[in-house]
Amino acid sequence: MHCRILPILIAALTATVPASAADPPALWERDIGPFLKQYCNSCHGWGKAKGDLNLIRFQSATEALTAPDKFGEAGKRVDRKEMPPEGSPQPTEAERAVFVRYAQFVAKPPKDTDCRQLANDQNTHFYKGHVMSRRLTRAEYFNCVRDLTGVSLPVADLLPADGAGGEGFDTTGDTLFISAIHLEKYLEASRRAVEGLLAASGDRKYGETARQVVEEFARLAWRRPVSPAEVDRLLGVYDEVLPRAQALRRPLQAILLSPNFLFLIEPLPAEEGVSPLSQHALASRLSFFLWSTMPDDELLGLADRGELNTDAALARQVGRMLADPRIVGLGENFGLQWLGLIPLTGTHQPDRERFPEFDSALADSMRGEAIAFVTGVFRDNRPVTDFIESDYVWVNERLARHYGIAGVTGTQFRRTARPGPERGGLLGLGGMLTVTSYPLRTSPVIRGKWVLEEVLGAKVPPPPPGAGELPRDDRLPDNLTMRQRLAQHRSRPECATCHVRMDELGFGLENFDPIGRWRTTNNGLPVDATGKLPSGVSFTGPAELRQTLMKQKSEFERHLSRKLLGYALGRALNKYDECVVDDCCKALASSGERAAVLIERIVLSYPFRHRYYKP
């Protein structure tokens, strides 16, 4: 691969590289190697690897091509003038341009492979194994039980929470293990669900035979047709001497305890390799992606007739499903995990004495705001740039009062014109502003890190050992502002690298207090919400910060595409998935950034409709 890419790489760089550097050794020795030695190796060389980036191991162009992600990230940092850090020797603009262009090419070389394939153990070292049939997440399980039986089970009481993996979501198959506690809880949950169903319906629902009842319940629960032999086995626990409702309890509970219900099972092909998903597996993959629950009658009917797996049919279903109320599952399960808001109604607690206004009702309203906002962008086919800048907010009465918005009553969320430029987009969400604060004060560091990672898709390494911590309260007798304390903290070279970009973004949100309210003073002093990025761009307050981020919307759209694709596939992405991400970004650009187009491109993509199998 390296031999095929290097000539193209060199040709592309000749516009900025002298002719004498037109072969690999000269290209590296004349420009790239000296750049690393002069500007990078003091922090990323022998015995040092700040930000988990060791560049000294790359001694040639061929070696550089073995780590495209590392070089790509280095190029971005140099391009934004975040690297080399302030106070270090700085390259000329010409030197910077050559390195950035080189890093971009290494990070994303011309495609020398067919995009219509999936990663496997043989064709890429990025791949960690083929995706197994996965267990339903806790949210998916309860949604399916609700849709099957009409019984809403208490989520927190019955099943343990799921971990996250892959692109940061609990839909990742290799983190969805099953334990003894799961089995115990599934037994209890299935008992409650079946008893609730039978108590509500009795014999009235089950007139035509027991066989028909069991067969139809299994078909819906297992999300596919069931064979006569499977029905026979289920009827083996049906006791005919009992009243109908009691006799049905065991086979119905057995259906809910079956792996066919508890797992998203995708039938294996006859031979090793890549093959299309079955119609019913595709229906399930689609419904769990968009609704976090099982397919409805229309999806199952299309799968039964073999009519689902066409571009036109899938596109129609995407449109229908986005308009269905169940699309809230995407806003809740994708949205809350993407935005890091799970702790909002759990472990994160602002200080109750300092902020007595914060209670469980406000936390629930903030959670509901985030769900409604994410859901609304996709359901209403809004531009995905609304996530950065929107002229509206989603509020109910409790949250509107918290934000100082008049005229909103009731518990229902509704889209409302924002009261002023301070709110709008993700950066105005009370939940985000709360979980990125400490119990007693805001944190420009955490907020800035959130903007970098969740909006721009940048990677922020953990703090180095011995970096120290800032006070958790901003009311201290030394009368220093948080900005002054951060300036002291990042004067240390090992801290400056990351803080120079995180802190300035976070300062732009300082007008929001630790529970997301607007403020103009803090501790009796005017709030300083100015920020200046390493690139020289300055802004004041959230409105100008959002406009600054809008100029980087292509980075956000790529990041959003990756996150949504990883959530949909239930696994970590690899280099072959970049074809889908590219396609998503192109589709967004040509459609006015409409959210439905992003969903459609993912659903129509090759990896979404196929799976790799290795026996």
Residue pairs with C-beta under 8 A, 6 or more apart in sequence:
1 65
1 112
2 62
2 65
4 112
5 65
5 109
5 110
5 112
6 24
6 61
6 62
6 65
8 109
8 110
9 61
9 102
9 105
9 106
9 109
10 22
10 23
10 24
10 27
12 101
12 105
13 27
13 98
13 101
13 102
13 105
14 22
16 94
16 97
16 98
16 101
17 27
17 30
17 31
17 98
18 30
20 26
20 30
21 27
21 29
21 30
21 31
24 60
24 61
24 62
25 60
25 61
27 61
28 60
28 61
28 64
31 95
31 98
31 99
31 102
32 61
32 64
32 98
32 99
32 102
33 59
35 91
35 95
35 98
35 99
36 55
36 56
36 58
38 89
38 91
39 83
39 84
39 88
39 89
39 90
39 91
40 55
40 74
40 83
40 84
41 55
41 56
42 48
42 88
43 50
43 84
43 85
43 88
43 493
43 497
44 50
44 51
44 53
44 54
44 55
44 56
45 54
45 55
45 56
46 56
48 54
50 461
50 464
50 494
50 497
51 461
51 497
51 498
52 461
53 70
53 73
53 74
55 70
55 74
57 63
58 64
58 67
58 71
64 71
64 106
65 106
65 109
68 106
68 107
68 108
68 109
68 575
69 107
71 102
71 103
71 106
71 107
72 103
72 104
72 106
72 107
72 108
73 107
73 459
74 83
74 103
75 99
75 100
75 102
75 103
75 104
75 106
75 107
76 103
76 458
77 83
78 84
78 91
78 96
78 99
78 100
78 103
79 96
79 100
80 501
80 533
80 534
80 535
81 96
81 534
81 535
81 536
82 497
82 500
82 501
82 534
82 535
83 497
84 90
84 91
85 493
85 496
85 497
85 500
86 496
86 500
86 534
87 493
87 496
91 99
108 578
111 579
113 123
113 576
115 576
115 579
115 580
115 606
116 606
117 123
117 274
117 576
117 606
118 274
118 576
118 606
118 607
118 610
118 611
118 612
119 126
119 127
119 574
119 575
119 576
119 577
119 612
120 127
120 130
120 274
120 612
120 614
121 127
121 129
121 130
121 614
124 574
124 575
124 576
126 574
126 575
127 574
128 174
128 572
129 174
130 611
130 612
130 613
130 614
131 173
131 569
131 570
131 571
131 611
131 612
132 173
132 174
133 173
133 263
133 264
133 265
133 266
134 171
134 172
134 173
134 176
134 263
134 264
134 570
135 176
135 177
135 178
135 182
135 262
135 263
135 264
136 144
136 176
136 261
136 262
136 263
136 264
137 162
137 170
137 171
137 176
137 292
137 333
138 155
138 159
138 160
138 161
138 162
138 170
139 155
139 170
139 292
139 329
139 332
139 333
140 288
140 292
140 293
140 333
141 159
141 189
141 262
142 152
142 153
142 155
142 158
142 159
143 291
143 292
143 293
143 294
143 329
144 221
144 261
144 293
144 294
145 151
145 153
145 189
145 193
145 256
146 152
146 153
146 293
147 293
147 294
148 193
148 197
148 217
148 220
148 221
148 256
148 294
149 193
149 194
149 196
149 197
150 196
150 197
150 200
151 192
151 193
151 196
151 197
153 189
153 192
153 193
158 185
158 188
158 189
159 182
159 185
159 186
159 189
160 179
160 181
160 182
160 185
162 170
162 175
162 176
163 170
163 175
164 170
164 172
164 175
164 337
165 172
165 174
165 175
165 572
166 172
166 174
166 175
166 566
166 569
166 570
166 571
166 572
166 573
167 562
167 563
167 565
167 566
167 567
167 572
167 573
168 337
168 338
168 563
168 566
169 334
169 337
169 338
169 566
169 567
169 570
170 176
170 333
170 337
171 288
171 333
171 567
171 570
172 566
172 570
172 571
172 572
173 570
173 571
174 571
178 262
186 256
186 257
186 262
187 257
189 256
190 253
190 256
190 257
191 253
193 256
194 248
194 249
194 252
194 253
194 256
195 249
197 252
198 245
198 246
198 248
198 249
198 252
202 245
203 243
203 244
203 245
206 213
206 244
206 248
210 235
210 238
210 240
210 244
210 247
210 248
210 251
211 231
211 235
213 248
214 231
214 234
214 235
214 238
214 248
214 251
214 252
214 255
215 226
215 231
217 252
217 255
218 226
218 230
218 231
218 234
218 255
218 260
219 225
219 226
219 300
220 294
220 300
221 255
221 256
221 258
221 260
221 261
221 294
222 255
222 258
222 260
222 261
223 280
223 283
223 284
223 294
223 295
223 300
224 260
224 280
224 303
225 280
225 304
234 251
234 254
234 255
235 251
237 250
237 251
237 254
238 247
238 248
238 250
238 251
239 246
239 247
239 250
240 247
241 247
255 261
259 265
264 281
264 284
264 285
264 288
265 281
266 277
266 278
266 281
266 285
266 611
267 278
267 281
268 613
268 615
269 275
269 613
271 613
272 613
272 614
272 615
273 612
273 613
274 610
274 611
274 612
274 613
275 610
275 611
275 613
276 282
276 309
276 609
276 610
277 285
277 309
277 609
277 610
277 611
278 303
279 302
279 303
279 304
279 306
279 307
279 308
279 309
280 295
280 300
280 303
280 304
282 303
282 308
282 309
282 609
283 295
283 299
283 300
283 302
283 303
283 308
284 294
284 295
285 568
285 608
286 295
286 299
286 314
286 317
286 318
286 321
286 603
287 293
287 294
287 295
287 296
287 299
287 321
288 294
289 330
289 567
289 568
289 602
289 603
290 318
290 321
290 322
290 326
290 327
290 329
290 330
290 599
291 321
291 324
291 326
291 327
291 329
291 330
292 329
292 330
292 332
292 333
293 326
293 329
295 303
298 317
298 320
299 308
299 317
302 308
302 313
302 317
307 313
308 314
308 317
309 609
311 604
314 600
314 603
314 604
315 600
315 603
315 604
318 596
318 599
318 600
318 603
319 596
321 327
322 378
322 379
322 381
322 596
322 599
323 379
327 375
327 378
327 379
328 371
328 375
330 374
330 375
330 378
331 370
331 371
331 372
331 373
331 374
331 375
331 376
331 378
332 371
332 375
334 374
334 563
334 564
334 567
335 341
335 370
335 371
335 373
335 374
335 375
336 342
336 367
336 370
336 371
337 567
338 374
338 454
338 563
338 567
339 370
339 374
339 426
339 429
339 431
339 432
339 454
340 432
340 435
340 450
340 454
341 366
341 367
341 370
341 431
341 432
341 435
343 435
344 363
344 366
344 367
344 431
344 434
344 435
345 360
345 363
345 364
345 367
348 434
348 435
349 439
350 358
350 434
350 437
350 439
350 514
350 515
351 439
351 440
352 358
354 439
354 440
354 514
355 514
355 515
357 402
357 515
358 434
358 515
361 398
362 398
362 399
362 402
362 515
363 431
363 434
365 395
365 396
365 398
365 399
365 402
365 430
366 399
366 429
366 430
366 431
366 434
366 516
367 431
368 396
368 399
368 413
369 393
369 394
369 395
369 396
369 399
369 413
369 429
369 430
369 431
370 429
370 431
370 432
372 394
372 413
372 415
373 393
373 394
373 426
373 429
376 382
376 394
376 415
377 384
377 386
377 387
377 595
378 595
378 596
378 599
381 594
381 595
381 596
382 390
382 594
382 595
383 592
383 593
383 594
383 595
384 556
384 557
384 560
384 588
384 593
384 594
384 595
384 598
385 550
385 553
385 556
385 557
385 593
386 425
387 425
387 426
387 455
387 556
387 560
388 425
388 426
388 427
388 455
388 546
388 549
388 550
388 553
388 556
389 424
389 425
389 546
389 547
389 549
389 550
390 418
390 424
390 425
391 417
391 418
391 424
392 415
392 416
392 417
392 418
392 424
393 403
393 405
393 415
393 416
393 418
393 423
393 424
393 428
394 413
394 414
394 415
394 416
395 403
395 405
395 408
395 413
395 414
395 416
396 408
396 410
396 411
396 412
396 413
396 414
397 408
397 409
397 410
397 411
398 411
399 430
400 406
400 407
400 408
400 416
401 408
402 430
402 515
402 516
402 517
403 419
403 423
403 430
403 516
403 517
403 518
404 419
404 517
404 518
405 416
405 419
408 414
408 416
418 424
418 428
421 542
421 543
422 428
422 511
422 518
422 541
422 542
422 543
423 542
424 543
424 546
425 546
426 432
426 454
426 455
427 451
427 455
427 509
427 542
427 545
427 546
427 549
428 512
428 542
429 516
430 515
430 516
431 516
432 450
432 516
433 442
433 447
433 509
433 512
433 514
433 515
433 516
434 514
434 515
434 516
436 442
436 443
436 446
436 447
436 450
437 443
437 446
437 447
437 513
437 514
437 515
438 446
438 472
438 473
438 514
439 472
439 514
440 472
440 473
440 474
440 475
440 514
441 472
441 473
441 474
441 475
441 482
441 514
442 474
442 482
442 509
442 510
442 512
442 513
442 514
443 506
444 482
444 483
444 486
444 502
444 503
444 505
444 506
444 507
444 509
444 510
445 470
445 486
445 499
445 502
445 503
445 506
446 506
447 505
447 506
447 509
448 501
448 502
448 503
448 504
448 505
448 506
448 507
449 460
449 502
449 506
451 505
451 506
451 549
452 458
452 460
452 501
452 502
452 505
453 459
453 460
454 559
455 549
455 556
455 559
456 549
456 552
456 555
456 556
456 559
457 555
457 556
457 558
457 559
457 562
460 498
460 502
461 498
463 495
463 498
464 494
464 495
467 492
467 494
467 495
468 489
470 482
470 485
470 486
470 489
471 485
474 481
474 482
474 522
474 523
475 523
481 525
481 528
482 510
483 507
483 528
486 499
486 503
489 495
489 499
490 496
490 499
490 500
490 503
500 534
501 533
501 534
504 531
504 532
504 533
505 531
505 533
505 545
506 531
507 528
507 529
507 530
507 531
508 529
508 530
508 531
508 539
508 540
508 541
508 542
508 544
508 545
508 548
509 529
509 542
509 545
510 522
510 527
510 528
510 529
511 518
511 519
511 520
511 527
511 529
511 541
511 542
512 518
512 519
512 542
513 519
513 522
519 527
520 526
520 527
521 527
529 540
529 541
529 542
530 538
530 539
530 540
531 538
531 539
531 540
531 545
532 538
532 539
533 548
537 548
539 545
539 547
539 548
549 556
553 593
554 585
557 584
557 585
557 588
557 589
557 593
558 581
558 585
560 598
561 580
561 581
561 584
561 585
561 588
561 598
561 602
562 573
562 577
562 581
564 598
564 599
564 602
565 573
565 577
565 580
565 581
565 584
565 602
565 605
566 572
566 573
568 602
568 603
568 608
569 577
569 607
569 608
573 581
576 607
577 607
579 606
580 601
580 602
580 605
580 606
580 607
580 608
583 601
583 605
584 598
584 601
584 602
587 597
587 598
587 600
587 601
588 594
588 597
588 598
591 597
602 608
